[in-house]
Amino acid sequence: MAEELYLGVKDLPIVSPHGHCDPSWFANDDPFPNPAELLVVPDHYVFRMLYSQGVPLHQLGVGKEGRKTDPRKVFATFAEHWDLFLGTPSRDWISYVLRETLGISEDLSPQTANEIYDKISERLARDEYKPRALFNKFDIEVLATTDSALDDLSHHKAIHESGWGGRVVPTFRPDGVLDATDPSFTQNLEKLEVLTGTDVGGFAGFLEALRQRRAFFIEMGCTATDHGIQVVNTEWLDDPDALYQRLKKQKGSAQDANRFYGHMLIEMAQMSVEDGLTMQIHAGSKRNTNQDIMKEFGRDKGADIPISMDWVNGLDALLNRVGNNAGLRIVLFTLDEGTYARELAPMAGHWPCLRIGPPWWFHDSQAGIARYFDQVVETAGYFNLAGFNDDTRAFLSIPARHDLWRRGVAVHLADQVANGQFGRESAERLAKLLTTDLARQVYGLEN
């Protein structure tokens, strides 16, 4: 039955409502540069595993020295350590890309690395492997990028004006102008002022500038916002301007910055009530924990580690201000799996605005998907979930990730039928719901 349920959804179009692909790929439609840049250099899953086994990052094309490394050598280093990924979802995704997307029949190994590198290079030179052609081949119905609130969205504009039929939409990511711990916070406020022509010297003007940016994103097809935070905290401030002034002048403390962001999450939720944007909150990752790596190579090099969360108390102020609004959609993503059954499922099973995002980051795996369903369904049901999103920077891995989810959905639903929870007809309906329909509904992508 699991196989039959899988075959029923296997070829449905891909709805990708959240991810980090570069819109310039589809605006310019240039060939991808080389196999190393495609499969190794941008992938922090690869970095962290190889670094944990003593492989220096510059050998993976990272940093100033890494950029001087021959891409063929980068790929060879990756192939030399391919066995390190046994048992990991990275192995599943990359194997799928090599086999299904790139048509490579040989197994990756140190002995085949050069041959496979040449075959991939030859394919990347063909028109059918350019970004737009692959987008169409993958049958992507819609793909959302994640874009700074200060982005001029010129690449999205170019896509719209090109006449190409692929639907690529932006997502509003305002962290740079909400998080006062960002080293560029004051400069970002200055850019916000210039972009909107609005005086952000006071808090009221700051809010107006954010409304203008949201409106511009919506004009460009945006349907969602995204907020990446370490710890969940919301707090309604009676006088946010006083705190705003301190932070704008770089005189506020870390606690001030945390309180201000907590207030701004509520402001963002209130704006979502007004303009209809789905709000996403990704929480529970302590970023860039390896200080030496951060200092030498910068952010997002595999040193982000999950931490424990308190969603109930953290979202209390926000939910008691806007949580009863059935028109609002807030999607919650966690790296703390212990909160699925204890907090998130009961919360989504009560508050009309909440939906639970799919397994994220470290838990986007066959076993993680199974654990997710086991923990959330009994309390939240299926209709309080958000379907699936791939949340990837690696464009070629999108079909692999959706295929893994569809297999996980089929296995779960077949078990539910076998256990007498519901019948086959319901399972078939739920399979489609979890594969495409929920994502369309939750993210407002039905039109």
Secondary structure per residue as TSV (DSSP state, phi and psi in degrees):
chain	resnum	aa	ss	phi	psi
A	1	M	-	360.0	-38.3
A	2	A	H	-59.6	-41.8
A	3	E	H	-63.3	-42.0
A	4	E	H	-67.8	-39.5
A	5	L	H	-64.3	-40.1
A	6	Y	H	-62.7	-46.0
A	7	L	H	-63.1	-25.9
A	8	G	H	-71.6	-20.9
A	9	V	H	-121.3	-6.9
A	10	K	T	-53.2	-41.4
A	11	D	T	-103.6	14.0
A	12	L	S	-66.7	152.8
A	13	P	-	-61.4	157.5
A	14	I	E	-89.9	123.6
A	15	V	E	-106.0	114.7
A	16	S	E	-119.4	83.5
A	17	P	-	-83.6	-4.7
A	18	H	S	-152.3	127.7
A	19	G	-	-174.6	-175.1
A	20	H	-	-130.7	30.8
A	21	C	-	-67.9	153.4
A	22	D	-	-86.4	118.9
A	23	P	T	-62.4	-21.3
A	24	S	H	-63.1	-27.6
A	25	W	H	-55.6	-41.9
A	26	F	H	-89.8	-22.9
A	27	A	H	-71.8	-44.4
A	28	N	H	-92.4	-30.8
A	29	D	-	55.5	39.3
A	30	D	-	-81.2	153.1
A	31	P	-	-62.0	148.3
A	32	F	-	-65.5	142.3
A	33	P	-	-66.5	-50.9
A	34	N	-	-165.1	166.3
A	35	P	H	-58.8	-35.6
A	36	A	H	-67.0	-45.6
A	37	E	H	-65.9	-26.1
A	38	L	H	-80.5	-44.2
A	39	L	H	-111.9	-19.5
A	40	V	T	-117.1	-57.6
A	41	V	T	-56.8	-40.4
A	42	P	T	-88.6	4.2
A	43	D	-	-105.7	104.9
A	44	H	H	-69.7	-20.4
A	45	Y	H	-63.0	-40.4
A	46	V	H	-67.9	-45.5
A	47	F	H	-53.4	-52.2
A	48	R	H	-66.7	-38.6
A	49	M	H	-67.9	-46.8
A	50	L	H	-69.4	-38.5
A	51	Y	H	-63.8	-36.4
A	52	S	H	-63.7	-20.6
A	53	Q	T	-104.9	16.8
A	54	G	T	90.7	10.1
A	55	V	-	-83.0	120.5
A	56	P	-	-64.5	143.0
A	57	L	G	-64.6	-29.8
A	58	H	G	-65.1	-25.0
A	59	Q	G	-71.1	-11.2
A	60	L	G	-105.0	14.9
A	61	G	T	82.6	16.7
A	62	V	-	-99.5	140.9
A	63	G	H	80.7	178.5
A	64	K	H	-59.5	-46.8
A	65	E	H	-67.8	-37.6
A	66	G	H	-62.7	-36.3
A	67	R	H	-66.1	-18.6
A	68	K	T	-85.9	-11.1
A	69	T	S	-74.1	134.4
A	70	D	-	-57.5	125.8
A	71	P	H	-54.8	-32.2
A	72	R	H	-64.2	-38.0
A	73	K	H	-69.2	-37.2
A	74	V	H	-59.8	-46.8
A	75	F	H	-64.9	-38.2
A	76	A	H	-64.5	-39.1
A	77	T	H	-62.3	-43.5
A	78	F	H	-60.4	-47.2
A	79	A	H	-64.2	-36.0
A	80	E	H	-60.8	-29.5
A	81	H	T	-110.9	21.4
A	82	W	G	-58.9	-33.9
A	83	D	G	-65.6	-18.5
A	84	L	G	-63.0	-21.3
A	85	F	G	-93.9	4.9
A	86	L	T	-57.7	132.4
A	87	G	T	85.9	-3.2
A	88	T	S	-105.0	155.3
A	89	P	H	-64.5	-28.2
A	90	S	H	-57.2	-40.4
A	91	R	H	-61.4	-44.3
A	92	D	H	-61.7	-49.1
A	93	W	H	-62.8	-49.1
A	94	I	H	-68.9	-37.4
A	95	S	H	-61.0	-42.3
A	96	Y	H	-62.0	-44.9
A	97	V	I	-61.0	-46.5
A	98	L	I	-63.0	-45.1
A	99	R	I	-78.7	-54.4
A	100	E	I	-84.5	-41.9
A	101	T	I	-86.8	-42.9
A	102	L	S	-99.4	-8.3
A	103	G	-	67.5	34.5
A	104	I	-	-93.4	116.4
A	105	S	-	-89.1	-24.2
A	106	E	S	-73.1	147.5
A	107	D	-	-75.3	138.5
A	108	L	-	-71.4	132.6
A	109	S	-	-161.5	168.9
A	110	P	T	-57.9	-32.2
A	111	Q	T	-74.8	-28.8
A	112	T	T	-101.9	0.0
A	113	A	H	-56.8	-48.0
A	114	N	H	-64.2	-43.9
A	115	E	H	-62.1	-44.8
A	116	I	H	-67.2	-38.8
A	117	Y	H	-57.2	-45.6
A	118	D	H	-65.8	-40.2
A	119	K	H	-65.7	-42.0
A	120	I	H	-64.4	-43.6
A	121	S	H	-58.7	-42.5
A	122	E	H	-62.9	-39.7
A	123	R	H	-68.5	-41.5
A	124	L	H	-63.0	-20.9
A	125	A	T	-79.5	-12.6
A	126	R	S	-83.6	152.2
A	127	D	G	-62.9	-33.4
A	128	E	G	-72.3	-5.1
A	129	Y	G	-110.4	11.2
A	130	K	S	-74.0	160.6
A	131	P	H	-54.5	-46.1
A	132	R	H	-67.5	-40.3
A	133	A	H	-63.8	-41.3
A	134	L	H	-66.6	-39.0
A	135	F	H	-54.1	-46.8
A	136	N	H	-69.6	-40.3
A	137	K	H	-62.7	-38.5
A	138	F	T	-72.1	-9.1
A	139	D	T	57.4	51.8
A	140	I	E	-84.4	118.0
A	141	E	E	-73.9	-41.9
A	142	V	E	-156.0	143.1
A	143	L	E	-132.5	124.8
A	144	A	E	-100.7	130.6
A	145	T	-	-92.2	175.2
A	146	T	-	-121.9	122.9
A	147	D	E	-131.7	138.7
A	148	S	E	-58.2	146.4
A	149	A	T	-59.2	-19.0
A	150	L	T	-95.8	1.6
A	151	D	-	-71.2	137.6
A	152	D	-	-80.8	-3.9
A	153	L	-	57.1	31.3
A	154	S	H	-62.9	-34.5
A	155	H	H	-68.5	-38.2
A	156	H	H	-65.7	-39.1
A	157	K	H	-62.1	-42.4
A	158	A	H	-62.7	-38.9
A	159	I	H	-61.6	-46.4
A	160	H	H	-61.1	-38.9
A	161	E	H	-85.2	-7.0
A	162	S	H	-78.1	-19.6
A	163	G	-	86.6	-4.8
A	164	W	-	-70.3	144.4
A	165	G	-	-88.0	-3.6
A	166	G	-	-68.6	139.1
A	167	R	-	-97.6	106.5
A	168	V	E	-121.4	120.6
A	169	V	E	-120.3	149.8
A	170	P	-	-83.1	161.9
A	171	T	-	-124.7	135.6
A	172	F	E	-81.9	111.7
A	173	R	E	-115.6	98.1
A	174	P	-	-94.9	11.9
A	175	D	H	-54.3	-36.0
A	176	G	H	-62.5	-23.5
A	177	V	H	-111.6	6.2
A	178	L	H	-112.1	-28.7
A	179	D	-	-97.1	104.0
A	180	A	T	-72.4	-8.4
A	181	T	T	-81.8	-9.5
A	182	D	S	-64.6	126.3
A	183	P	T	-57.1	-23.1
A	184	S	T	-101.3	17.2
A	185	F	H	-55.9	-51.2
A	186	T	H	-66.3	-39.3
A	187	Q	H	-65.2	-35.8
A	188	N	H	-65.3	-38.2
A	189	L	H	-62.9	-38.9
A	190	E	H	-63.5	-41.1
A	191	K	H	-65.0	-39.4
A	192	L	H	-60.5	-41.4
A	193	E	H	-63.2	-44.3
A	194	V	H	-66.2	-43.6
A	195	L	H	-61.8	-38.8
A	196	T	H	-99.0	-14.5
A	197	G	T	65.7	25.4
A	198	T	-	-115.6	134.1
A	199	D	-	-70.1	114.2
A	200	V	-	-100.7	20.2
A	201	G	S	-64.0	-28.9
A	202	G	S	-115.3	162.4
A	203	F	H	-63.9	-37.4
A	204	A	H	-61.9	-42.2
A	205	G	H	-65.9	-36.6
A	206	F	H	-59.7	-46.4
A	207	L	H	-63.0	-40.7
A	208	E	H	-63.9	-39.5
A	209	A	H	-63.7	-39.8
A	210	L	H	-65.1	-39.5
A	211	R	H	-61.6	-39.9
A	212	Q	H	-64.8	-42.0
A	213	R	H	-65.8	-40.3
A	214	R	H	-61.1	-42.8
A	215	A	H	-62.4	-40.0
A	216	F	H	-64.2	-43.2
A	217	F	H	-61.0	-41.4
A	218	I	H	-62.6	-40.2
A	219	E	H	-58.7	-30.5
A	220	M	T	-90.9	9.6
A	221	G	T	103.3	0.7
A	222	C	-	-62.5	139.3
A	223	T	-	-125.1	-0.8
A	224	A	E	-150.8	156.6
A	225	T	E	-108.5	167.5
A	226	D	E	-145.1	135.8
A	227	H	E	-131.8	120.7
A	228	G	E	-105.6	113.5
A	229	I	E	-130.8	152.3
A	230	Q	S	-79.2	-51.3
A	231	V	S	-123.3	136.3
A	232	V	-	-76.7	120.9
A	233	N	-	-151.8	125.4
A	234	T	-	-128.5	143.3
A	235	E	-	-155.4	129.8
A	236	W	-	-89.6	120.8
A	237	L	-	-96.7	131.6
A	238	D	S	-71.8	-29.4
A	239	D	-	-132.7	72.5
A	240	P	H	-66.2	-22.3
A	241	D	H	-63.7	-37.6
A	242	A	H	-61.1	-44.1
A	243	L	H	-68.4	-41.8
A	244	Y	H	-57.5	-42.6
A	245	Q	H	-64.1	-41.3
A	246	R	H	-62.8	-45.6
A	247	L	H	-68.8	-36.9
A	248	K	H	-64.5	-30.3
A	249	K	T	-92.7	8.1
A	250	Q	T	60.0	35.2
A	251	K	-	-111.0	0.5
A	252	G	-	-86.5	160.4
A	253	S	-	-90.3	174.0
A	254	A	H	-62.4	-35.3
A	255	Q	H	-66.4	-38.8
A	256	D	H	-59.8	-44.4
A	257	A	H	-63.3	-40.0
A	258	N	H	-65.4	-42.3
A	259	R	H	-66.1	-40.3
A	260	F	H	-64.9	-44.6
A	261	Y	H	-63.5	-38.2
A	262	G	H	-60.4	-38.6
A	263	H	H	-67.9	-41.5
A	264	M	H	-68.0	-28.5
A	265	L	H	-61.2	-37.6
A	266	I	H	-69.2	-41.9
A	267	E	H	-59.4	-41.5
A	268	M	H	-64.6	-39.2
A	269	A	H	-64.7	-40.3
A	270	Q	H	-64.9	-38.6
A	271	M	H	-66.3	-33.5
A	272	S	H	-66.4	-33.4
A	273	V	H	-61.5	-38.7
A	274	E	H	-73.8	-46.3
A	275	D	H	-106.4	-4.8
A	276	G	-	86.0	3.2
A	277	L	-	-70.4	132.0
A	278	T	E	-66.8	137.7
A	279	M	E	-106.2	127.4
A	280	Q	E	-110.4	135.6
A	281	I	E	-124.1	113.4
A	282	H	E	-102.6	115.1
A	283	A	E	-133.9	154.0
A	284	G	-	106.3	17.0
A	285	S	E	-116.2	120.7
A	286	K	E	-83.8	113.2
A	287	R	-	-84.9	147.7
A	288	N	-	52.2	51.3
A	289	T	-	-72.6	-20.3
A	290	N	-	-88.6	102.5
A	291	Q	H	-65.7	-36.0
A	292	D	H	-64.0	-43.5
A	293	I	H	-65.4	-42.2
A	294	M	H	-60.3	-42.5
A	295	K	H	-66.8	-39.8
A	296	E	H	-89.1	-36.5
A	297	F	H	-116.8	-13.8
A	298	G	-	91.8	-166.8
A	299	R	S	-74.8	163.3
A	300	D	-	59.2	50.6
A	301	K	S	-119.0	29.2
A	302	G	S	92.9	7.2
A	303	A	-	-103.3	20.0
A	304	D	-	-86.2	132.5
A	305	I	E	-128.0	135.7
A	306	P	E	-64.9	147.2
A	307	I	-	-131.8	166.4
A	308	S	-	-74.4	152.0
A	309	M	-	-125.0	154.3
A	310	D	-	-126.9	88.8
A	311	W	H	-73.7	-36.1
A	312	V	H	-62.4	-54.0
A	313	N	H	-73.7	-34.3
A	314	G	H	-64.7	-35.8
A	315	L	T	-98.7	4.3
A	316	D	H	-56.4	-48.4
A	317	A	H	-65.2	-40.6
A	318	L	H	-65.6	-48.8
A	319	L	H	-66.8	-35.6
A	320	N	H	-78.6	-1.8
A	321	R	H	-102.3	-41.0
A	322	V	H	-132.0	-1.9
A	323	G	T	-66.1	-19.6
A	324	N	T	-86.6	2.2
A	325	N	-	-82.1	110.7
A	326	A	T	-71.2	-14.9
A	327	G	T	-85.0	-12.8
A	328	L	-	-86.5	141.7
A	329	R	-	-123.9	119.6
A	330	I	E	-122.0	119.4
A	331	V	E	-102.1	125.3
A	332	L	E	-105.7	129.5
A	333	F	E	-119.4	134.4
A	334	T	E	-131.3	151.9
A	335	L	S	-103.5	-2.9
A	336	D	-	-99.1	91.2
A	337	E	T	-61.0	-23.9
A	338	G	H	-62.7	-19.2
A	339	T	H	-85.9	-11.8
A	340	Y	I	-58.0	-56.8
A	341	A	I	-79.1	-35.6
A	342	R	I	-76.0	-38.4
A	343	E	I	-125.3	-56.3
A	344	L	I	-65.5	-44.6
A	345	A	H	-63.2	-46.7
A	346	P	H	-63.2	-36.3
A	347	M	H	-66.3	-48.5
A	348	A	H	-67.6	-25.9
A	349	G	T	-77.1	-1.7
A	350	H	T	-123.4	-56.2
A	351	W	-	-72.1	124.9
A	352	P	T	-61.0	-26.5
A	353	C	T	-83.4	-16.6
A	354	L	E	-91.3	141.6
A	355	R	E	-134.3	148.7
A	356	I	E	-96.7	123.8
A	357	G	-	-70.3	161.4
A	358	P	-	-69.9	170.9
A	359	P	-	-54.4	134.7
A	360	W	-	-119.4	137.4
A	361	W	G	62.6	-103.4
A	362	F	G	-67.2	-17.0
A	363	H	G	-111.6	8.5
A	364	D	-	-82.5	76.3
A	365	S	S	-149.4	169.9
A	366	Q	H	-57.8	-48.9
A	367	A	H	-69.8	-37.1
A	368	G	H	-63.6	-38.4
A	369	I	H	-65.1	-43.3
A	370	A	H	-62.7	-44.0
A	371	R	H	-63.1	-40.1
A	372	Y	H	-57.4	-54.0
A	373	F	H	-61.4	-40.9
A	374	D	H	-60.5	-32.9
A	375	Q	H	-91.0	-27.9
A	376	V	H	-103.8	-29.8
A	377	V	H	-66.7	-41.5
A	378	E	H	-58.4	-32.8
A	379	T	H	-101.9	-39.2
A	380	A	H	-94.7	-16.8
A	381	G	-	71.5	-166.9
A	382	Y	S	-95.1	-30.3
A	383	F	T	-80.0	-6.2
A	384	N	T	-99.7	14.1
A	385	L	B	-97.0	171.0
A	386	A	-	-112.2	17.0
A	387	G	-	70.5	-142.1
A	388	F	-	-129.0	143.8
A	389	N	-	-138.5	149.1
A	390	D	-	-86.5	-22.8
A	391	D	-	49.6	46.9
A	392	T	-	-118.8	152.0
A	393	R	S	-93.8	-15.0
A	394	A	-	-94.6	96.7
A	395	F	G	-55.4	-43.3
A	396	L	G	-68.3	-15.0
A	397	S	G	-85.4	-6.3
A	398	I	H	-58.4	-50.9
A	399	P	H	-60.2	-36.1
A	400	A	H	-62.5	-43.3
A	401	R	H	-69.0	-41.1
A	402	H	H	-67.9	-35.9
A	403	D	H	-64.3	-41.7
A	404	L	H	-61.2	-42.8
A	405	W	H	-62.1	-44.9
A	406	R	H	-63.9	-37.2
A	407	R	H	-65.3	-41.8
A	408	G	H	-64.0	-39.9
A	409	V	H	-61.0	-46.1
A	410	A	H	-63.0	-43.1
A	411	V	H	-63.9	-45.1
A	412	H	H	-61.3	-48.1
A	413	L	H	-67.7	-35.7
A	414	A	H	-63.5	-39.5
A	415	D	H	-63.7	-40.1
A	416	Q	H	-61.9	-42.1
A	417	V	H	-65.2	-43.5
A	418	A	H	-62.1	-31.6
A	419	N	T	-85.6	1.0
A	420	G	T	79.7	18.2
A	421	Q	S	-71.8	-37.4
A	422	F	S	-164.6	175.2
A	423	G	-	-93.1	178.1
A	424	R	H	-61.8	-40.4
A	425	E	H	-60.1	-43.3
A	426	S	H	-64.8	-38.6
A	427	A	H	-63.0	-41.5
A	428	E	H	-64.2	-40.1
A	429	R	H	-67.5	-41.7
A	430	L	H	-68.1	-34.1
A	431	A	H	-59.9	-44.8
A	432	K	H	-68.4	-39.4
A	433	L	I	-59.1	-47.8
A	434	L	I	-73.6	-24.6
A	435	T	I	-82.2	-45.3
A	436	T	I	-133.1	-43.3
A	437	D	I	-68.4	-40.4
A	438	L	H	-62.5	-42.6
A	439	A	H	-61.1	-42.6
A	440	R	H	-60.4	-44.6
A	441	Q	H	-67.9	-50.3
A	442	V	H	-65.4	-35.9
A	443	Y	T	-97.8	6.5
A	444	G	T	63.0	42.0
A	445	L	-	-111.5	22.5
A	446	E	-	-77.7	-20.6
A	447	N	-	-99.0	360.0
